[in-house]
Amino acid sequence: MHLDPNSKVKPVKMVDKSRRAFSLSIESSKAFELAIRKPRRKLKHKITAIRAKIYSIYLLLMKHHGTPPASKDLSIIFALYSAVVALDLLLLLNYTFHIFIPMNSYYSFGWIFVLVFPGVPYISPILALISAFMGSEHLMK
């Protein structure tokens, strides 16, 4: 199809102004707001939300989000690691004393800390100490 350069090309008229992609009119803005506010209650939307949550947990737990240090001298990083482990142990010890010294604290809020995730608050610092003594980067992760 060849267009004559001297002929006038008429612009295409849209029937519905709310369908324009980059329109600044009030009608298109209202149509966009209505599209955003649609309820997403169907099963396919719930499955998508569950998949998104599972993938976000996978990214947080399994992916390596940093780069290895560029410096060859890692003594500062190891000192910071040991400081964080020491602070974690001190806070755990303090919290454990607050749970078990008056025994009624255990029955009011301490059982959740000790029993809901069995051993997690206590196994994590123990593994950190073992990894620091053994020099195992797999245990550190």
VMD Tcl script that builds the backbone (N, CA, C; Angstrom):
set m [mol new atoms 423]
animate dup $m
set s [atomselect $m all]
$s set {name element resname resid chain x y z} {
  {N N MET 1 A 0.850 -1.171 0.000}
  {CA C MET 1 A 0.000 0.000 0.000}
  {C C MET 1 A 0.894 1.231 0.000}
  {N N HIS 2 A 0.711 2.090 -0.952}
  {CA C HIS 2 A 1.536 3.278 -1.126}
  {C C HIS 2 A 0.675 4.513 -0.869}
  {N N LEU 3 A 1.169 5.373 0.017}
  {CA C LEU 3 A 0.436 6.611 0.310}
  {C C LEU 3 A 1.047 7.752 -0.489}
  {N N ASP 4 A 0.189 8.557 -1.021}
  {CA C ASP 4 A 0.637 9.732 -1.767}
  {C C ASP 4 A 1.062 10.795 -0.764}
  {N N PRO 5 A 2.284 11.374 -0.886}
  {CA C PRO 5 A 2.736 12.379 0.092}
  {C C PRO 5 A 1.888 13.639 0.076}
  {N N ASN 6 A 1.189 13.904 -0.990}
  {CA C ASN 6 A 0.361 15.108 -1.045}
  {C C ASN 6 A -1.021 14.894 -0.431}
  {N N SER 7 A -1.388 13.650 -0.216}
  {CA C SER 7 A -2.724 13.406 0.342}
  {C C SER 7 A -2.702 13.627 1.847}
  {N N LYS 8 A -3.795 14.068 2.375}
  {CA C LYS 8 A -3.905 14.309 3.815}
  {C C LYS 8 A -4.365 13.026 4.489}
  {N N VAL 9 A -3.614 12.627 5.509}
  {CA C VAL 9 A -3.966 11.428 6.271}
  {C C VAL 9 A -4.776 11.875 7.470}
  {N N LYS 10 A -5.965 11.339 7.573}
  {CA C LYS 10 A -6.831 11.697 8.693}
  {C C LYS 10 A -6.470 10.844 9.903}
  {N N PRO 11 A -6.447 11.444 11.086}
  {CA C PRO 11 A -6.160 10.648 12.286}
  {C C PRO 11 A -7.309 9.678 12.570}
  {N N VAL 12 A -6.945 8.561 13.125}
  {CA C VAL 12 A -7.942 7.550 13.453}
  {C C VAL 12 A -8.688 8.010 14.697}
  {N N LYS 13 A -10.001 7.995 14.615}
  {CA C LYS 13 A -10.814 8.387 15.762}
  {C C LYS 13 A -11.099 7.158 16.609}
  {N N MET 14 A -10.894 7.319 17.901}
  {CA C MET 14 A -11.193 6.220 18.807}
  {C C MET 14 A -12.632 6.332 19.261}
  {N N VAL 15 A -13.263 5.208 19.347}
  {CA C VAL 15 A -14.652 5.187 19.789}
  {C C VAL 15 A -14.727 5.417 21.293}
  {N N ASP 16 A -13.807 4.789 22.022}
  {CA C ASP 16 A -13.819 4.876 23.474}
  {C C ASP 16 A -12.500 5.487 23.947}
  {N N LYS 17 A -12.545 6.672 24.560}
  {CA C LYS 17 A -11.322 7.352 24.993}
  {C C LYS 17 A -10.673 6.678 26.205}
  {N N SER 18 A -11.430 5.855 26.907}
  {CA C SER 18 A -10.875 5.219 28.098}
  {C C SER 18 A -9.905 4.086 27.749}
  {N N ARG 19 A -9.784 3.720 26.490}
  {CA C ARG 19 A -8.926 2.623 26.063}
  {C C ARG 19 A -7.544 3.084 25.624}
  {N N ARG 20 A -7.258 4.331 25.653}
  {CA C ARG 20 A -5.956 4.823 25.229}
  {C C ARG 20 A -4.891 4.428 26.247}
  {N N ALA 21 A -3.713 4.081 25.751}
  {CA C ALA 21 A -2.654 3.608 26.634}
  {C C ALA 21 A -2.012 4.748 27.425}
  {N N PHE 22 A -1.696 5.846 26.754}
  {CA C PHE 22 A -0.976 6.931 27.409}
  {C C PHE 22 A -1.795 8.210 27.417}
  {N N SER 23 A -3.078 8.084 27.583}
  {CA C SER 23 A -3.942 9.244 27.575}
  {C C SER 23 A -3.961 9.894 28.951}
  {N N LEU 24 A -4.099 11.189 28.971}
  {CA C LEU 24 A -4.177 11.925 30.231}
  {C C LEU 24 A -5.595 12.377 30.535}
  {N N SER 25 A -6.532 11.859 29.795}
  {CA C SER 25 A -7.911 12.294 30.005}
  {C C SER 25 A -8.483 11.686 31.286}
  {N N ILE 26 A -9.532 12.279 31.761}
  {CA C ILE 26 A -10.173 11.823 32.989}
  {C C ILE 26 A -10.790 10.443 32.786}
  {N N GLU 27 A -11.354 10.190 31.597}
  {CA C GLU 27 A -11.997 8.899 31.343}
  {C C GLU 27 A -10.991 7.755 31.406}
  {N N SER 28 A -9.822 7.950 30.793}
  {CA C SER 28 A -8.835 6.871 30.810}
  {C C SER 28 A -8.265 6.674 32.218}
  {N N SER 29 A -8.130 7.749 32.973}
  {CA C SER 29 A -7.652 7.625 34.347}
  {C C SER 29 A -8.654 6.858 35.203}
  {N N LYS 30 A -9.931 7.143 35.024}
  {CA C LYS 30 A -10.961 6.416 35.769}
  {C C LYS 30 A -11.001 4.944 35.378}
  {N N ALA 31 A -10.841 4.662 34.083}
  {CA C ALA 31 A -10.822 3.270 33.629}
  {C C ALA 31 A -9.617 2.531 34.206}
  {N N PHE 32 A -8.465 3.218 34.301}
  {CA C PHE 32 A -7.277 2.606 34.879}
  {C C PHE 32 A -7.478 2.317 36.361}
  {N N GLU 33 A -8.075 3.256 37.089}
  {CA C GLU 33 A -8.346 3.047 38.509}
  {C C GLU 33 A -9.306 1.887 38.725}
  {N N LEU 34 A -10.310 1.770 37.873}
  {CA C LEU 34 A -11.241 0.651 37.990}
  {C C LEU 34 A -10.541 -0.681 37.726}
  {N N ALA 35 A -9.614 -0.689 36.787}
  {CA C ALA 35 A -8.888 -1.920 36.494}
  {C C ALA 35 A -7.997 -2.333 37.661}
  {N N ILE 36 A -7.429 -1.352 38.334}
  {CA C ILE 36 A -6.575 -1.652 39.482}
  {C C ILE 36 A -7.402 -2.155 40.656}
  {N N ARG 37 A -8.575 -1.595 40.872}
  {CA C ARG 37 A -9.400 -1.932 42.026}
  {C C ARG 37 A -10.206 -3.207 41.859}
  {N N LYS 38 A -10.062 -3.906 40.756}
  {CA C LYS 38 A -10.832 -5.129 40.560}
  {C C LYS 38 A -10.486 -6.128 41.652}
  {N N PRO 39 A -11.475 -6.806 42.194}
  {CA C PRO 39 A -11.159 -7.802 43.223}
  {C C PRO 39 A -10.436 -9.004 42.608}
  {N N ARG 40 A -9.414 -9.446 43.274}
  {CA C ARG 40 A -8.624 -10.586 42.809}
  {C C ARG 40 A -8.877 -11.746 43.770}
  {N N ARG 41 A -10.042 -12.366 43.679}
  {CA C ARG 41 A -10.431 -13.408 44.618}
  {C C ARG 41 A -10.517 -14.788 43.985}
  {N N LYS 42 A -10.185 -14.904 42.724}
  {CA C LYS 42 A -10.285 -16.199 42.056}
  {C C LYS 42 A -9.128 -17.103 42.466}
  {N N LEU 43 A -9.296 -18.382 42.173}
  {CA C LEU 43 A -8.288 -19.370 42.536}
  {C C LEU 43 A -6.959 -19.099 41.843}
  {N N LYS 44 A -6.996 -18.654 40.592}
  {CA C LYS 44 A -5.739 -18.394 39.884}
  {C C LYS 44 A -4.953 -17.258 40.520}
  {N N HIS 45 A -5.654 -16.277 41.101}
  {CA C HIS 45 A -4.949 -15.186 41.772}
  {C C HIS 45 A -4.347 -15.661 43.092}
  {N N LYS 46 A -5.062 -16.559 43.796}
  {CA C LYS 46 A -4.529 -17.087 45.050}
  {C C LYS 46 A -3.310 -17.968 44.794}
  {N N ILE 47 A -3.362 -18.758 43.727}
  {CA C ILE 47 A -2.222 -19.614 43.391}
  {C C ILE 47 A -1.014 -18.761 43.012}
  {N N THR 48 A -1.247 -17.689 42.283}
  {CA C THR 48 A -0.146 -16.781 41.931}
  {C C THR 48 A 0.456 -16.148 43.175}
  {N N ALA 49 A -0.389 -15.775 44.131}
  {CA C ALA 49 A 0.118 -15.183 45.375}
  {C C ALA 49 A 0.933 -16.197 46.171}
  {N N ILE 50 A 0.477 -17.455 46.214}
  {CA C ILE 50 A 1.215 -18.492 46.940}
  {C C ILE 50 A 2.558 -18.755 46.264}
  {N N ARG 51 A 2.556 -18.817 44.927}
  {CA C ARG 51 A 3.815 -19.010 44.200}
  {C C ARG 51 A 4.784 -17.858 44.469}
  {N N ALA 52 A 4.255 -16.640 44.525}
  {CA C ALA 52 A 5.111 -15.476 44.788}
  {C C ALA 52 A 5.710 -15.544 46.188}
  {N N LYS 53 A 4.923 -15.975 47.166}
  {CA C LYS 53 A 5.442 -16.080 48.533}
  {C C LYS 53 A 6.511 -17.163 48.638}
  {N N ILE 54 A 6.264 -18.313 48.002}
  {CA C ILE 54 A 7.251 -19.397 48.035}
  {C C ILE 54 A 8.547 -18.954 47.357}
  {N N TYR 55 A 8.440 -18.276 46.234}
  {CA C TYR 55 A 9.633 -17.818 45.530}
  {C C TYR 55 A 10.383 -16.757 46.340}
  {N N SER 56 A 9.656 -15.885 47.030}
  {CA C SER 56 A 10.340 -14.871 47.842}
  {C C SER 56 A 11.079 -15.512 49.010}
  {N N ILE 57 A 10.484 -16.544 49.618}
  {CA C ILE 57 A 11.181 -17.252 50.696}
  {C C ILE 57 A 12.414 -17.963 50.142}
  {N N TYR 58 A 12.284 -18.563 48.960}
  {CA C TYR 58 A 13.432 -19.211 48.324}
  {C C TYR 58 A 14.550 -18.200 48.079}
  {N N LEU 59 A 14.192 -17.021 47.585}
  {CA C LEU 59 A 15.221 -16.008 47.329}
  {C C LEU 59 A 15.899 -15.574 48.618}
  {N N LEU 60 A 15.124 -15.423 49.688}
  {CA C LEU 60 A 15.717 -14.987 50.950}
  {C C LEU 60 A 16.641 -16.042 51.546}
  {N N LEU 61 A 16.246 -17.306 51.445}
  {CA C LEU 61 A 16.998 -18.343 52.138}
  {C C LEU 61 A 18.107 -18.980 51.308}
  {N N MET 62 A 17.921 -19.100 50.009}
  {CA C MET 62 A 18.844 -19.899 49.215}
  {C C MET 62 A 19.788 -19.102 48.324}
  {N N LYS 63 A 19.382 -17.961 47.879}
  {CA C LYS 63 A 20.221 -17.211 46.936}
  {C C LYS 63 A 21.296 -16.428 47.681}
  {N N HIS 64 A 22.444 -16.311 47.038}
  {CA C HIS 64 A 23.541 -15.523 47.599}
  {C C HIS 64 A 23.378 -14.092 47.106}
  {N N HIS 65 A 23.045 -13.185 48.016}
  {CA C HIS 65 A 22.709 -11.822 47.613}
  {C C HIS 65 A 23.891 -10.864 47.655}
  {N N GLY 66 A 25.032 -11.338 47.986}
  {CA C GLY 66 A 26.176 -10.442 48.036}
  {C C GLY 66 A 27.304 -10.961 47.182}
  {N N THR 67 A 28.333 -10.168 47.079}
  {CA C THR 67 A 29.511 -10.607 46.362}
  {C C THR 67 A 30.612 -10.899 47.376}
  {N N PRO 68 A 31.501 -11.794 47.067}
  {CA C PRO 68 A 32.609 -12.054 47.983}
  {C C PRO 68 A 33.471 -10.798 48.146}
  {N N PRO 69 A 34.077 -10.648 49.281}
  {CA C PRO 69 A 34.893 -9.459 49.487}
  {C C PRO 69 A 36.076 -9.414 48.529}
  {N N ALA 70 A 36.397 -8.223 48.057}
  {CA C ALA 70 A 37.493 -8.055 47.096}
  {C C ALA 70 A 38.852 -8.094 47.778}
  {N N SER 71 A 38.869 -7.807 49.062}
  {CA C SER 71 A 40.141 -7.747 49.774}
  {C C SER 71 A 40.658 -9.147 50.089}
  {N N LYS 72 A 41.957 -9.297 50.094}
  {CA C LYS 72 A 42.571 -10.583 50.443}
  {C C LYS 72 A 42.677 -10.758 51.947}
  {N N ASP 73 A 42.666 -9.659 52.681}
  {CA C ASP 73 A 42.761 -9.706 54.135}
  {C C ASP 73 A 41.349 -9.772 54.703}
  {N N LEU 74 A 40.968 -10.917 55.225}
  {CA C LEU 74 A 39.609 -11.120 55.722}
  {C C LEU 74 A 39.510 -11.025 57.243}
  {N N SER 75 A 40.544 -10.542 57.902}
  {CA C SER 75 A 40.520 -10.517 59.367}
  {C C SER 75 A 39.433 -9.585 59.898}
  {N N ILE 76 A 39.128 -8.501 59.196}
  {CA C ILE 76 A 38.060 -7.591 59.649}
  {C C ILE 76 A 36.707 -8.281 59.559}
  {N N ILE 77 A 36.496 -9.034 58.488}
  {CA C ILE 77 A 35.217 -9.738 58.325}
  {C C ILE 77 A 35.069 -10.810 59.389}
  {N N PHE 78 A 36.152 -11.534 59.687}
  {CA C PHE 78 A 36.074 -12.558 60.724}
  {C C PHE 78 A 35.871 -11.931 62.107}
  {N N ALA 79 A 36.472 -10.777 62.342}
  {CA C ALA 79 A 36.267 -10.095 63.622}
  {C C ALA 79 A 34.821 -9.638 63.763}
  {N N LEU 80 A 34.237 -9.113 62.679}
  {CA C LEU 80 A 32.827 -8.724 62.731}
  {C C LEU 80 A 31.916 -9.936 62.931}
  {N N TYR 81 A 32.258 -11.035 62.274}
  {CA C TYR 81 A 31.463 -12.259 62.438}
  {C C TYR 81 A 31.506 -12.732 63.887}
  {N N SER 82 A 32.680 -12.740 64.480}
  {CA C SER 82 A 32.785 -13.182 65.866}
  {C C SER 82 A 32.073 -12.216 66.817}
  {N N ALA 83 A 32.099 -10.927 66.502}
  {CA C ALA 83 A 31.375 -9.959 67.341}
  {C C ALA 83 A 29.864 -10.182 67.262}
  {N N VAL 84 A 29.367 -10.462 66.071}
  {CA C VAL 84 A 27.930 -10.718 65.917}
  {C C VAL 84 A 27.530 -11.998 66.629}
  {N N VAL 85 A 28.365 -13.029 66.544}
  {CA C VAL 85 A 28.072 -14.288 67.247}
  {C C VAL 85 A 28.108 -14.072 68.754}
  {N N ALA 86 A 29.068 -13.307 69.237}
  {CA C ALA 86 A 29.143 -13.035 70.675}
  {C C ALA 86 A 27.925 -12.251 71.153}
  {N N LEU 87 A 27.512 -11.244 70.382}
  {CA C LEU 87 A 26.325 -10.469 70.747}
  {C C LEU 87 A 25.073 -11.349 70.728}
  {N N ASP 88 A 24.979 -12.230 69.745}
  {CA C ASP 88 A 23.846 -13.148 69.672}
  {C C ASP 88 A 23.814 -14.072 70.886}
  {N N LEU 89 A 24.967 -14.579 71.289}
  {CA C LEU 89 A 25.025 -15.457 72.466}
  {C C LEU 89 A 24.652 -14.713 73.749}
  {N N LEU 90 A 25.122 -13.489 73.877}
  {CA C LEU 90 A 24.786 -12.717 75.079}
  {C C LEU 90 A 23.286 -12.411 75.165}
  {N N LEU 91 A 22.697 -12.028 74.039}
  {CA C LEU 91 A 21.259 -11.755 74.045}
  {C C LEU 91 A 20.447 -13.024 74.306}
  {N N LEU 92 A 20.886 -14.139 73.746}
  {CA C LEU 92 A 20.199 -15.410 73.979}
  {C C LEU 92 A 20.293 -15.814 75.442}
  {N N LEU 93 A 21.455 -15.648 76.019}
  {CA C LEU 93 A 21.637 -15.983 77.436}
  {C C LEU 93 A 20.773 -15.088 78.324}
  {N N ASN 94 A 20.736 -13.801 78.036}
  {CA C ASN 94 A 19.926 -12.860 78.810}
  {C C ASN 94 A 18.436 -13.209 78.695}
  {N N TYR 95 A 17.978 -13.465 77.482}
  {CA C TYR 95 A 16.569 -13.794 77.275}
  {C C TYR 95 A 16.211 -15.110 77.947}
  {N N THR 96 A 17.133 -16.082 77.902}
  {CA C THR 96 A 16.880 -17.367 78.555}
  {C C THR 96 A 16.779 -17.192 80.065}
  {N N PHE 97 A 17.624 -16.351 80.652}
  {CA C PHE 97 A 17.511 -16.083 82.092}
  {C C PHE 97 A 16.173 -15.442 82.417}
  {N N HIS 98 A 15.726 -14.519 81.587}
  {CA C HIS 98 A 14.434 -13.871 81.838}
  {C C HIS 98 A 13.271 -14.845 81.689}
  {N N ILE 99 A 13.444 -15.857 80.886}
  {CA C ILE 99 A 12.376 -16.852 80.728}
  {C C ILE 99 A 12.323 -17.790 81.931}
  {N N PHE 100 A 13.480 -18.280 82.401}
  {CA C PHE 100 A 13.486 -19.365 83.368}
  {C C PHE 100 A 13.704 -18.952 84.813}
  {N N ILE 101 A 14.179 -17.763 85.089}
  {CA C ILE 101 A 14.444 -17.418 86.485}
  {C C ILE 101 A 13.128 -17.259 87.270}
  {N N PRO 102 A 12.209 -16.368 86.944}
  {CA C PRO 102 A 10.890 -16.566 87.545}
  {C C PRO 102 A 10.135 -17.549 86.644}
  {N N MET 103 A 9.825 -18.724 87.152}
  {CA C MET 103 A 9.279 -19.799 86.317}
  {C C MET 103 A 7.924 -19.449 85.722}
  {N N ASN 104 A 7.199 -18.500 86.320}
  {CA C ASN 104 A 5.894 -18.129 85.738}
  {C C ASN 104 A 6.060 -17.387 84.411}
  {N N SER 105 A 7.250 -16.813 84.130}
  {CA C SER 105 A 7.496 -16.191 82.833}
  {C C SER 105 A 7.513 -17.234 81.724}
  {N N TYR 106 A 7.992 -18.429 82.071}
  {CA C TYR 106 A 8.007 -19.502 81.072}
  {C C TYR 106 A 6.582 -19.858 80.660}
  {N N TYR 107 A 5.675 -19.901 81.608}
  {CA C TYR 107 A 4.296 -20.280 81.293}
  {C C TYR 107 A 3.533 -19.163 80.580}
  {N N SER 108 A 3.931 -17.921 80.766}
  {CA C SER 108 A 3.205 -16.828 80.105}
  {C C SER 108 A 3.714 -16.545 78.692}
  {N N PHE 109 A 5.036 -16.496 78.476}
  {CA C PHE 109 A 5.532 -16.196 77.123}
  {C C PHE 109 A 6.749 -17.026 76.721}
  {N N GLY 110 A 7.432 -17.664 77.609}
  {CA C GLY 110 A 8.677 -18.345 77.292}
  {C C GLY 110 A 8.519 -19.631 76.521}
  {N N TRP 111 A 7.407 -20.320 76.723}
  {CA C TRP 111 A 7.208 -21.599 76.026}
  {C C TRP 111 A 7.175 -21.421 74.511}
  {N N ILE 112 A 6.712 -20.252 74.047}
  {CA C ILE 112 A 6.690 -19.991 72.605}
  {C C ILE 112 A 8.118 -19.924 72.067}
  {N N PHE 113 A 8.991 -19.250 72.787}
  {CA C PHE 113 A 10.378 -19.095 72.353}
  {C C PHE 113 A 11.109 -20.428 72.346}
  {N N VAL 114 A 10.829 -21.280 73.331}
  {CA C VAL 114 A 11.568 -22.526 73.466}
  {C C VAL 114 A 10.963 -23.650 72.628}
  {N N LEU 115 A 9.632 -23.723 72.535}
  {CA C LEU 115 A 9.004 -24.911 71.963}
  {C C LEU 115 A 8.408 -24.755 70.567}
  {N N VAL 116 A 8.013 -23.556 70.145}
  {CA C VAL 116 A 7.336 -23.424 68.855}
  {C C VAL 116 A 8.278 -23.783 67.716}
  {N N PHE 117 A 9.461 -23.231 67.694}
  {CA C PHE 117 A 10.499 -23.631 66.748}
  {C C PHE 117 A 11.547 -24.366 67.569}
  {N N PRO 118 A 11.381 -25.664 67.736}
  {CA C PRO 118 A 12.218 -26.385 68.712}
  {C C PRO 118 A 13.706 -26.255 68.430}
  {N N GLY 119 A 14.399 -25.669 69.358}
  {CA C GLY 119 A 15.839 -25.596 69.293}
  {C C GLY 119 A 16.436 -24.553 68.375}
  {N N VAL 120 A 15.641 -23.891 67.553}
  {CA C VAL 120 A 16.207 -22.943 66.590}
  {C C VAL 120 A 16.975 -21.811 67.281}
  {N N PRO 121 A 16.431 -21.196 68.328}
  {CA C PRO 121 A 17.212 -20.119 68.959}
  {C C PRO 121 A 18.498 -20.618 69.606}
  {N N TYR 122 A 18.535 -21.911 69.950}
  {CA C TYR 122 A 19.717 -22.436 70.630}
  {C C TYR 122 A 20.671 -23.149 69.672}
  {N N ILE 123 A 20.140 -23.758 68.610}
  {CA C ILE 123 A 20.999 -24.468 67.666}
  {C C ILE 123 A 21.802 -23.490 66.803}
  {N N SER 124 A 21.208 -22.370 66.435}
  {CA C SER 124 A 21.878 -21.406 65.568}
  {C C SER 124 A 23.185 -20.870 66.170}
  {N N PRO 125 A 23.215 -20.393 67.419}
  {CA C PRO 125 A 24.505 -19.930 67.961}
  {C C PRO 125 A 25.507 -21.068 68.174}
  {N N ILE 126 A 24.998 -22.264 68.477}
  {CA C ILE 126 A 25.915 -23.400 68.648}
  {C C ILE 126 A 26.589 -23.723 67.317}
  {N N LEU 127 A 25.808 -23.739 66.220}
  {CA C LEU 127 A 26.405 -23.970 64.905}
  {C C LEU 127 A 27.369 -22.850 64.509}
  {N N ALA 128 A 27.049 -21.628 64.901}
  {CA C ALA 128 A 27.951 -20.503 64.594}
  {C C ALA 128 A 29.279 -20.668 65.322}
  {N N LEU 129 A 29.227 -21.104 66.586}
  {CA C LEU 129 A 30.472 -21.329 67.328}
  {C C LEU 129 A 31.281 -22.478 66.721}
  {N N ILE 130 A 30.593 -23.572 66.382}
  {CA C ILE 130 A 31.291 -24.715 65.790}
  {C C ILE 130 A 31.921 -24.315 64.453}
  {N N SER 131 A 31.174 -23.550 63.639}
  {CA C SER 131 A 31.726 -23.137 62.345}
  {C C SER 131 A 32.904 -22.194 62.510}
  {N N ALA 132 A 32.869 -21.356 63.549}
  {CA C ALA 132 A 33.991 -20.453 63.785}
  {C C ALA 132 A 35.232 -21.220 64.242}
  {N N PHE 133 A 35.036 -22.222 65.101}
  {CA C PHE 133 A 36.183 -23.002 65.568}
  {C C PHE 133 A 36.746 -23.910 64.481}
  {N N MET 134 A 35.848 -24.473 63.649}
  {CA C MET 134 A 36.303 -25.386 62.602}
  {C C MET 134 A 36.740 -24.646 61.340}
  {N N GLY 135 A 36.309 -23.411 61.162}
  {CA C GLY 135 A 36.628 -22.653 59.960}
  {C C GLY 135 A 35.856 -23.138 58.754}
  {N N SER 136 A 34.646 -23.626 58.964}
  {CA C SER 136 A 33.831 -24.172 57.878}
  {C C SER 136 A 32.887 -23.109 57.358}
  {N N GLU 137 A 33.043 -22.746 56.079}
  {CA C GLU 137 A 32.138 -21.742 55.507}
  {C C GLU 137 A 30.753 -22.314 55.232}
  {N N HIS 138 A 30.652 -23.629 55.063}
  {CA C HIS 138 A 29.331 -24.233 54.850}
  {C C HIS 138 A 28.480 -24.148 56.116}
  {N N LEU 139 A 29.084 -24.343 57.280}
  {CA C LEU 139 A 28.338 -24.184 58.523}
  {C C LEU 139 A 28.005 -22.716 58.789}
  {N N MET 140 A 28.881 -21.817 58.349}
  {CA C MET 140 A 28.608 -20.398 58.554}
  {C C MET 140 A 27.377 -19.956 57.772}
  {N N LYS 141 A 27.158 -20.548 56.601}
  {CA C LYS 141 A 25.998 -20.185 55.803}
  {C C LYS 141 A 24.747 -20.729 56.446}
}
mol reanalyze $m
mol bondsrecalc $m
mol representation Tube
mol addrep $m
